[in-house]
Amino acid sequence: MSSHNLSFRDPALQPIWEKVRSGERLSKEDGLILFDSSDLIGVGRMANYVARQKSGDSVYFVLNRKLEPTNICVLSCKFCDFAVKPDSPEAYEMTVAEMLSKLRPDLHEVHITAGLHPKWPWEFYTGMVRDIKTNFPNVDVKAFTAVEIDFFSKKFKKTHEQVLRELWDAGLRTMPGGGAEVFSERVRKRLFHQKIGAKAWFEVHKTAHRLGIQSNVTLLYGHIETLEERIEHMLRVRECQDETHGFLSFIPLAFQPGNTGIKTRNDFTSAIDDLKTIAVSRLMLDNVPHIKAYWVMLTAEVATIALNFGADDMDGTVGEERIAHDAGAISPMELAKGKLVSIIHDAGKLPVERDVWYKPLAIYPKKEWAVVSKMPYLNSVPFYNGFHEYSNLVKLAPLVPRVFGALAEAGNIAAGPMSLRDYMNLSDDFEKLDYGVAVKGKANSVLLFSKYDWKELEGKRIAITSETSTSVELLRVLLEKRFGVLDYELHRIHPTDLSYDKFDAVLLIGDQALQAVHSAPQWAHTTRVFDLAEEWCSWKEMPFVFAVWAVRKGTPDAARNEIIASLERSLNNASGHFGELGREHGARLGMSEAEVSDYLSQFRYRFTLEEHAAMAEFEMEHESLSSRDNIGMSFPRMRESIPSE
């Protein structure tokens, strides 16, 4: 149970804080109170609390490049200083070769948006994406706003779904959130009546989400919109996210008036307005994972402060960015990776280099910081409520098991609930503690959804989530040692790949498994569900240990002692309060407080000799498989469905 208490200069914030702490969703009226409050620090501290619950101390950035292939556009939106007509002396068009010349193999993302060109053929767009992926296979393509997708649909006489499917086939994986501006018909008619409205924008993004293409969503603020329209915009985003779960981040964009002639209260939004909009976004959008402080429009100085006002993403290195700068943005044209790291450090936060899906690729702590993995699953919630928010020694980073293992092996992580499989590999470098995640019986979140019984999986294709480490080894042990299934294929797939129906079985873990059970997707209706922990327990009559807390050998005593003290404090606080503690997290998965309490109560978080014996038993079974693999007796084929994984 959280003991986090705040005091406010504005008493109107206290009831909102009680809602935030209890996981209760904020209303439109709450949002207006937040915007109206003079207690900026109080609003910011609430937002920082929510951001930390989701992202720990992490602030993400990506090595990316912004490409704007043309500024020629068929539209004439009043707020835009970027677009021109074909006969303008400022008009430009890039060839694909010119685009490729601006990319590098070490980038993780290329972000493409442009004007709506009147003459380019459809093949130019699909060819652009395909050529980028061919020449830079490790660079993910984030491209085309909903306005562009709708334009392609109308111009080339294709449905939104046809456009998106063909772009997916070419290599598109995520979409930017531009074109949303403000979901207000009043504002649209006055400022950009030629552009699509909210209805078409949501249709495009819902279609993309259904196909597995995740996206961002923006809010352009600081022009003629009202505060009520800002809140209504957020509420519509929240409603869509409840339905699709497809938005990665929300990006408040401060309006740059430039030479548009649009009358605003000031030439630029104030830092107070910027910070409050970011904070209110974090508080209202409880189901959107990330809030971005887009330094291009905010300036680096304001973006640094925003990292303690609810933002947990700085965007990236960007490279060339023309649209905002043509409208008068005053930030530098490029911030190098080292500068981004420095800005995040100055905010007291942990820089995390990510890919387009927010998978951590590298972590850059200060020398004196010990990084602790914050396992982002409901079953790990009890571990973290006792870690101090402003510790000078320990910083939390949300890491799924497989990523944690990779970063721990690279030397970036000091401690955390390490996948048992990874601990077995790294035991020379880490000492295990008497804490972890174990269960004797059902785990309810390590599940094999299968069209066949166990012994009928001979020769079958099994999809496994890219997040798992120990669970895939447990699956192998059960298949080969318990059920005698020796010939099968394992396909590791990305969490956004929803094409489970083409496989004979799929292994999901953690929140993915819980969500599949509680949302009952169509593909799950024709499957049997096997709980891997239950199968192990009925076979071995002992618990199964999924993760064990481990601390890197050589971690300074002060940090090691703080980690152990924080764990003890967390588990003591959690005792008897599982439902309350996991209420907000469970609500995102469709679980009631009572269901959360029942789920968490089944786990063993403090280890006894029984758990340590179970670890030794699993290690013995795993070693037995490994020795068989080495002499060619059994070698299930592992295929990666996504090259970057």
C-alpha positions in Angstrom: 0.0 0.0 0.0 1.5 3.3 -1.1 2.3 5.8 1.7 3.0 8.6 -0.9 1.4 11.8 0.5 1.3 15.2 -1.1 0.1 18.6 0.2 -1.3 21.2 -2.0 -1.6 25.0 -2.0 -4.8 24.6 -3.9 -7.3 22.5 -1.9 -9.3 21.7 -5.0 -6.4 19.3 -6.0 -6.8 17.1 -2.9 -9.9 15.1 -4.2 -8.2 14.6 -7.5 -5.0 13.3 -5.8 -7.2 10.8 -3.9 -8.6 9.6 -7.2 -5.1 9.3 -8.7 -3.7 7.3 -5.8 -6.7 4.9 -5.8 -6.5 4.4 -9.6 -9.9 6.1 -10.2 -10.2 7.6 -13.7 -10.3 11.4 -13.8 -13.3 13.2 -15.3 -13.7 16.2 -17.7 -14.4 18.3 -14.6 -11.2 17.1 -13.0 -9.2 18.1 -16.0 -10.6 21.6 -16.0 -9.8 22.0 -12.3 -6.2 20.9 -13.1 -5.9 23.5 -15.9 -7.5 26.2 -13.8 -5.4 25.6 -10.7 -2.7 28.1 -9.7 -0.8 25.3 -8.0 1.4 24.3 -10.9 3.9 22.4 -8.6 1.1 20.4 -7.1 -0.3 19.4 -10.5 3.3 18.5 -11.6 4.0 16.4 -8.6 0.9 14.3 -9.2 1.8 13.8 -12.8 5.4 12.9 -11.9 4.0 10.3 -9.5 1.9 8.7 -12.3 4.8 8.8 -14.7 7.0 7.1 -12.1 4.4 4.4 -11.5 4.5 3.6 -15.3 8.2 4.2 -16.2 10.1 4.2 -13.0 13.0 6.8 -13.3 13.4 6.1 -17.0 13.2 8.8 -19.7 13.3 7.4 -23.2 15.0 8.7 -26.4 15.6 7.3 -29.8 18.3 7.7 -32.4 16.1 8.9 -35.2 16.0 11.0 -38.3 13.1 13.1 -39.5 12.5 13.1 -43.2 10.1 15.5 -45.0 10.3 14.4 -48.6 8.4 17.4 -50.0 6.7 20.6 -48.9 4.4 20.7 -51.9 0.8 20.2 -50.7 -2.7 20.3 -52.1 -4.0 21.8 -48.9 -3.7 25.3 -47.6 -4.1 25.0 -43.8 -4.1 28.4 -42.1 -1.8 27.3 -39.3 0.9 25.8 -41.5 4.0 27.7 -42.6 5.6 24.6 -44.1 3.4 23.7 -47.1 3.7 25.5 -50.5 2.2 25.2 -54.0 4.2 23.6 -56.8 5.1 26.9 -58.4 6.5 28.4 -55.2 10.2 29.2 -55.3 10.5 27.4 -51.9 9.0 24.2 -53.2 11.2 21.1 -53.1 11.0 17.4 -53.8 13.4 14.7 -52.6 14.2 11.6 -54.5 14.4 8.2 -52.7 18.2 8.3 -53.2 18.4 11.7 -51.4 16.3 10.3 -48.6 18.6 7.3 -48.2 21.7 9.6 -48.2 20.4 11.2 -45.0 20.1 7.9 -43.1 22.7 5.9 -41.2 22.9 2.2 -40.0 23.1 3.2 -36.3 19.6 4.9 -36.4 16.7 3.1 -34.9 13.9 5.1 -36.4 13.1 7.2 -39.5 10.1 9.5 -39.1 8.5 10.5 -42.4 5.8 13.1 -42.9 5.3 15.5 -45.8 3.0 17.6 -47.8 0.2 15.9 -49.9 2.0 15.9 -53.3 -0.5 16.1 -56.2 1.5 14.0 -58.7 3.5 11.3 -56.9 2.2 7.8 -57.7 1.3 5.2 -55.1 4.3 3.2 -56.0 6.6 6.1 -55.0 5.4 5.8 -51.4 5.5 2.0 -51.1 8.9 2.0 -52.9 10.2 4.7 -50.5 9.4 2.5 -47.5 10.6 -0.7 -49.1 13.9 0.9 -50.3 14.6 2.2 -46.8 14.0 -1.2 -45.2 16.2 -2.9 -47.9 19.1 -0.5 -47.4 18.7 -0.1 -43.6 17.0 -3.3 -42.3 17.5 -2.3 -38.7 15.9 1.1 -39.0 12.2 1.0 -38.2 9.9 3.1 -40.4 7.4 5.4 -38.7 5.6 7.2 -41.4 2.5 9.0 -42.7 -0.1 10.8 -40.6 -3.7 9.9 -40.8 -4.2 12.9 -43.1 -1.7 11.3 -45.5 -3.3 7.9 -45.3 -6.7 9.4 -46.0 -5.2 11.3 -49.0 -3.7 8.1 -50.4 -7.0 6.4 -50.0 -8.9 9.0 -51.9 -6.3 9.6 -54.6 -5.5 6.0 -55.4 -9.0 4.7 -54.8 -8.1 2.2 -52.0 -9.6 1.7 -48.6 -7.7 2.8 -45.5 -7.1 -0.9 -44.8 -5.7 -1.6 -48.3 -3.4 1.4 -48.0 -2.1 0.3 -44.6 -1.7 -3.3 -45.5 0.4 -2.4 -48.6 2.5 -0.1 -46.5 2.9 -2.8 -43.9 4.1 -5.2 -46.6 6.6 -2.6 -47.7 8.0 -2.3 -44.1 5.9 0.3 -42.3 5.6 -0.5 -38.6 4.4 2.5 -36.7 2.6 5.8 -37.5 3.1 9.3 -36.2 0.2 11.1 -34.5 0.1 14.3 -36.6 -3.0 15.6 -38.2 -5.1 15.4 -35.1 -4.4 19.0 -34.1 -7.4 19.4 -31.8 -10.5 17.2 -32.1 -12.8 20.2 -32.3 -15.0 20.8 -35.3 -15.2 24.5 -34.4 -11.4 24.8 -34.6 -11.1 22.6 -37.7 -13.6 24.8 -39.7 -11.7 28.0 -38.7 -8.1 26.8 -39.1 -7.9 23.7 -41.3 -11.2 23.1 -42.9 -9.6 21.2 -45.8 -8.1 18.5 -43.5 -9.9 15.4 -42.2 -11.8 15.8 -39.0 -11.8 13.6 -35.9 -14.0 10.9 -37.3 -11.7 10.1 -40.2 -8.6 10.5 -38.1 -9.8 7.9 -35.6 -11.0 5.6 -38.4 -7.5 5.5 -39.8 -5.8 4.9 -36.5 -8.3 2.3 -35.4 -7.7 0.4 -38.7 -3.9 0.7 -38.2 -4.2 -0.7 -34.6 -6.3 -3.6 -35.8 -3.6 -4.5 -38.3 -0.9 -4.3 -35.6 0.5 -0.9 -36.6 0.8 1.1 -33.4 0.9 4.9 -33.5 1.3 8.1 -31.6 -1.3 10.9 -31.1 -0.7 14.6 -30.9 -2.4 17.7 -29.5 -1.7 21.0 -31.1 -2.4 23.6 -28.4 -1.9 27.3 -27.8 -3.8 28.8 -30.8 -7.6 29.4 -30.7 -8.7 26.2 -28.8 -10.2 26.4 -25.4 -9.1 24.5 -22.3 -12.3 22.6 -22.5 -11.5 21.5 -26.1 -8.0 20.4 -24.9 -9.6 18.1 -22.3 -12.2 16.8 -24.7 -9.4 16.0 -27.1 -7.7 13.9 -24.4 -10.9 12.2 -23.5 -11.5 11.1 -27.1 -7.9 9.7 -27.2 -8.5 7.8 -23.9 -11.8 6.3 -25.3 -10.0 5.1 -28.4 -7.2 3.6 -26.4 -9.6 1.7 -24.3 -10.9 0.1 -27.5 -7.6 -0.5 -29.4 -4.7 -0.3 -27.0 -2.7 0.9 -30.0 -1.3 4.3 -29.0 2.3 4.3 -27.8 2.6 7.9 -26.8 0.8 11.2 -26.5 2.6 14.3 -27.7 1.5 17.8 -26.8 2.8 20.2 -29.5 3.0 23.9 -28.7 1.7 26.0 -31.5 4.4 28.0 -33.4 2.6 31.0 -34.9 5.3 32.0 -37.4 3.7 34.0 -40.3 0.3 32.3 -40.2 -1.5 35.4 -39.1 -3.4 33.5 -36.4 -4.0 35.6 -33.4 -2.9 34.0 -30.2 -2.6 35.4 -26.6 1.2 35.5 -27.0 3.6 34.8 -29.8 4.5 31.5 -28.1 3.0 29.4 -25.4 4.4 30.1 -21.9 6.5 27.6 -20.1 3.8 27.4 -17.5 1.2 26.5 -20.1 3.6 23.9 -21.7 4.3 22.2 -18.3 0.7 22.2 -17.2 -0.5 20.7 -20.5 2.0 17.9 -20.2 1.1 17.3 -16.6 -2.6 17.3 -17.3 -2.1 14.9 -20.3 -0.3 12.4 -18.0 -3.1 12.6 -15.4 -6.0 12.3 -17.8 -4.5 9.7 -20.2 -4.2 6.8 -17.7 -4.1 4.2 -20.5 -1.5 5.8 -22.8 2.0 4.4 -21.9 4.1 7.5 -22.6 3.9 11.3 -22.7 6.5 13.0 -24.8 8.3 16.3 -24.1 9.1 17.2 -27.7 12.1 19.4 -27.3 11.9 20.7 -30.9 8.9 22.8 -30.0 9.4 23.1 -26.2 13.1 24.0 -26.2 15.6 21.8 -24.3 15.3 23.9 -21.2 11.5 23.5 -20.8 11.7 19.9 -21.9 14.1 19.2 -19.0 11.6 20.5 -16.4 8.8 18.6 -18.2 10.6 15.4 -17.2 9.4 16.0 -13.7 5.9 17.1 -14.8 4.8 13.7 -16.2 6.8 13.4 -19.4 8.9 10.2 -19.8 10.1 10.6 -23.4 12.3 13.2 -25.1 11.8 12.0 -28.7 15.2 11.8 -30.2 18.2 13.2 -32.1 15.8 14.1 -35.0 18.4 15.5 -37.4 16.6 17.8 -39.9 13.2 18.9 -38.9 11.6 21.5 -41.1 7.9 21.9 -40.3 8.2 23.3 -36.8 11.3 25.4 -37.7 9.6 26.9 -40.7 7.0 28.1 -38.2 9.6 29.7 -35.9 10.7 27.0 -33.4 13.7 28.3 -31.5 15.3 25.1 -30.4 18.6 24.0 -32.0 18.2 22.0 -35.2 19.9 18.9 -33.7 20.6 17.6 -30.2 23.3 15.0 -30.1 22.9 11.8 -28.2 25.3 13.0 -25.5 23.3 16.2 -25.1 20.1 14.3 -24.6 21.7 12.1 -22.0 23.0 15.2 -20.2 19.5 16.8 -20.2 17.9 13.7 -18.8 20.6 13.5 -16.1 20.0 17.1 -15.2 16.4 16.2 -14.5 17.5 13.5 -12.1 16.2 10.8 -14.5 17.7 7.7 -16.1 18.4 8.0 -19.9 17.1 4.9 -21.8 17.8 4.6 -25.5 14.8 2.8 -27.1 13.5 1.5 -30.4 10.3 2.6 -32.1 8.2 0.3 -29.8 10.0 1.6 -26.6 12.0 -1.5 -26.2 15.1 -0.4 -24.1 18.3 -0.9 -26.1 20.8 0.7 -23.7 20.9 2.6 -20.4 23.1 5.5 -19.5 23.2 6.0 -15.7 25.4 8.4 -13.8 28.5 6.6 -12.4 27.0 6.6 -8.8 23.6 5.2 -9.8 22.6 1.5 -9.4 19.9 0.6 -12.0 17.2 -1.7 -10.7 14.9 -3.5 -13.1 11.2 -2.7 -12.6 9.4 -5.7 -14.0 6.4 -4.1 -15.7 3.9 -6.9 -15.0 1.1 -7.0 -12.5 2.6 -9.9 -10.7 5.7 -7.7 -9.8 3.7 -4.7 -8.5 4.3 -5.6 -4.8 8.1 -5.2 -5.1 8.3 -1.5 -5.9 6.1 0.7 -3.6 8.9 1.1 -1.1 11.6 2.5 -3.4 12.4 6.1 -2.7 11.3 8.6 -5.4 14.3 10.8 -5.3 17.1 8.4 -4.4 20.6 9.4 -5.2 21.7 5.8 -5.4 19.0 3.7 -7.0 17.1 4.3 -10.2 14.2 2.1 -11.6 13.9 1.0 -15.2 10.9 -1.0 -16.6 12.3 -4.1 -18.3 10.6 -7.2 -19.5 12.5 -10.4 -18.7 14.3 -10.9 -22.0 15.4 -7.3 -22.2 16.5 -7.3 -18.6 18.7 -10.4 -19.3 20.3 -8.8 -22.3 21.1 -5.5 -20.5 22.3 -7.4 -17.4 24.7 -9.4 -19.5 25.9 -6.1 -21.0 26.7 -4.8 -17.5 24.0 -2.1 -17.4 21.9 -3.4 -14.5 22.7 -3.7 -10.8 19.7 -5.6 -9.6 16.2 -6.8 -10.2 13.8 -9.8 -10.4 15.9 -11.7 -12.9 14.4 -14.4 -15.1 15.6 -17.7 -13.6 16.9 -18.7 -17.0 19.1 -15.6 -17.2 20.3 -16.0 -13.6 21.5 -19.5 -14.5 23.6 -17.9 -17.2 24.8 -14.9 -15.1 25.2 -16.5 -11.7 29.0 -15.8 -11.8 28.2 -12.1 -11.9 25.2 -11.9 -9.7 24.2 -13.1 -6.2 20.7 -14.3 -5.6 18.5 -12.9 -2.8 15.7 -14.6 -0.9 13.1 -12.7 -3.0 11.5 -13.5 -6.3 8.3 -14.6 -8.1 7.3 -18.2 -7.5 4.0 -20.1 -7.4 2.9 -23.6 -6.4 -0.1 -24.3 -8.6 -1.6 -22.0 -11.2 0.2 -18.8 -12.2 -2.6 -17.6 -14.5 -0.2 -15.5 -16.5 2.2 -18.0 -18.1 -0.2 -19.6 -20.5 0.0 -21.8 -23.6 -3.1 -21.2 -25.9 -3.1 -24.4 -28.0 -5.4 -25.9 -30.7 -4.1 -29.3 -29.6 -3.4 -31.4 -26.5 0.3 -31.5 -25.4 1.3 -34.8 -27.1 -0.4 -33.6 -30.3 2.0 -30.7 -30.7 4.5 -33.0 -32.4 5.5 -31.3 -35.6 3.5 -28.1 -34.8 4.3 -24.4 -35.0 4.3 -22.5 -31.7 4.5 -18.8 -31.4 6.2 -17.3 -28.3 6.2 -13.7 -27.1 9.4 -11.8 -27.6 9.3 -10.8 -23.9 9.9 -14.3 -22.4 13.1 -15.9 -21.2 12.4 -18.5 -18.6 8.9 -19.5 -19.8 10.1 -20.7 -23.2 12.6 -22.9 -21.5 9.9 -24.2 -19.2 7.8 -24.9 -22.3 10.6 -26.9 -23.8 11.1 -28.9 -20.6 7.4 -29.8 -20.5 7.2 -30.7 -24.1 10.3 -32.8 -24.3 10.7 -34.2 -20.8 7.2 -34.6 -19.6 5.2 -35.2 -22.8 7.9 -36.6 -25.2 7.3 -34.1 -27.9 10.7 -33.7 -29.7 9.9 -32.1 -33.1 8.3 -28.6 -33.1 9.0 -25.1 -34.3 9.3 -22.1 -32.0 8.6 -18.7 -33.6 9.4 -15.6 -31.5 7.0 -12.9 -32.5 6.7 -9.2 -31.5 3.9 -8.2 -29.0 2.3 -6.1 -31.8 2.0 -9.1 -34.1 -1.6 -10.3 -33.6 -1.6 -13.0 -36.3 -1.8 -15.8 -33.7 -4.3 -17.8 -35.7 -1.6 -18.9 -38.2 0.1 -20.9 -35.4 -0.9 -24.1 -33.7 -0.2 -22.7 -30.3 1.0 -19.4 -28.7 2.8 -18.9 -25.4 2.0 -15.6 -23.6 3.3 -14.3 -20.3 2.6 -11.6 -17.8 0.2 -8.9 -18.7 -0.2 -10.2 -22.2 -1.5 -13.5 -20.9 -3.8 -11.8 -18.4 -5.2 -9.5 -21.1 -5.9 -12.4 -23.4 -7.8 -14.2 -20.7 -9.9 -11.2 -19.6 -10.5 -9.8 -23.1 -11.1 -13.2 -24.8 -9.9 -12.3 -28.3 -11.3 -14.1 -31.3 -8.3 -16.3 -31.8 -8.5 -17.6 -28.2 -12.1 -19.0 -28.6 -10.9 -22.2 -30.3 -7.9 -22.9 -28.1 -7.2 -24.9 -24.9 -5.4 -23.0 -22.2 -2.5 -24.7 -20.4 -1.0 -23.1 -17.3 2.7 -23.9 -17.5 3.3 -23.5 -13.7 0.4 -25.8 -12.9 1.8 -28.4 -15.4 5.2 -28.2 -13.6 3.7 -28.4 -10.2 1.6 -31.4 -11.0 4.6 -33.1 -12.5 7.3 -32.2 -9.9 5.1 -31.5 -6.8 7.1 -28.4 -6.1 6.7 -24.7 -6.9 8.0 -23.1 -10.0 10.3 -20.0 -9.8 9.9 -17.6 -12.7 12.2 -14.9 -11.3 14.7 -14.5 -8.5 16.0 -11.1 -7.2 19.7 -10.8 -7.8 22.3 -8.1 -7.2 25.4 -7.7 -9.3 28.5 -8.7 -7.4 30.6 -5.7 -6.5 27.6 -3.3 -6.2 28.6 -0.7 -3.5 27.3 -1.6 -0.1 25.2 1.6 0.2 23.3 0.8 -3.0 23.0 -2.9 -2.1 21.6 -2.1 1.3 19.2 0.4 0.0 17.9 -2.1 -2.6 17.3 -4.8 0.1 15.7 -2.3 2.5 13.4 -1.0 -0.2 12.4 -4.6 -1.1 11.6 -5.3 2.6 9.6 -2.1 2.9 7.7 -2.8 -0.3 6.7 -6.3 0.7 5.7 -5.2 4.2 3.5 -2.4 2.7 2.0 -4.9 0.2 1.0 -7.5 2.8 -2.8 -7.6 3.0 -3.2 -4.8 0.4 -2.6 -6.6 -2.9 -6.0 -5.5 -4.4 -5.5 -1.9 -3.5 -1.9 -1.9 -4.6 -2.6 -3.4 -8.0 -6.0 -1.8 -8.6 -4.9 0.7 -11.3 -2.6 -1.8 -13.1 -5.3 -4.5 -13.0 -8.0 -2.1 -14.4 -5.9 -1.7 -17.5 -6.1 -5.4 -18.0 -9.8 -5.6 -17.4 -9.5 -7.0 -13.8 -11.5 -6.0 -10.8 -9.8 -5.2 -7.5 -11.0 -8.6 -6.1 -9.5 -10.4 -9.1 -6.2 -8.5 -8.7 -6.1 -9.5 -5.0 -6.7 -13.2 -5.7 -4.1 -13.2 -8.5 -1.3 -11.6 -6.5 -2.1 -13.6 -3.3 -1.1 -16.8 -5.1 2.5 -15.8 -5.6 5.4 -16.3 -3.2 7.6 -13.3 -3.0 9.9 -14.3 -0.2 11.8 -17.5 -0.8 12.3 -20.5 1.5 14.3 -23.7 1.0 11.4 -25.1 -1.1 11.9 -22.4 -3.8 15.6 -22.8 -3.8 15.2 -26.6 -4.3 12.7 -25.9 -7.2 15.3 -23.7 -8.9 17.9 -26.4 -8.6 15.4 -28.9 -10.1 14.7 -26.7 -13.1 18.3 -26.1 -13.7 18.9 -29.8 -13.7 16.1 -30.4 -16.3 17.4 -27.5 -18.4 20.9 -28.9 -18.4 19.6 -32.2 -19.5 17.9 -30.6 -22.5 21.1 -28.7 -23.3 23.2 -31.8 -23.3 20.8 -33.5 -25.6 20.9 -30.5 -27.9 24.7 -30.6 -28.0 24.8 -34.2 -29.3 22.0 -33.6 -31.8 19.3 -35.6 -30.1 16.8 -32.7 -30.0 16.9 -29.3 -31.5 13.6 -27.4 -31.9 13.9 -24.8 -34.6 13.7 -21.3 -33.3 12.6 -18.7 -35.9 12.4 -15.0 -35.3 9.4 -13.4 -37.0 10.9 -9.9 -36.8 14.6 -9.4 -37.8 15.1 -6.6 -35.2 14.2 -9.0 -32.4 
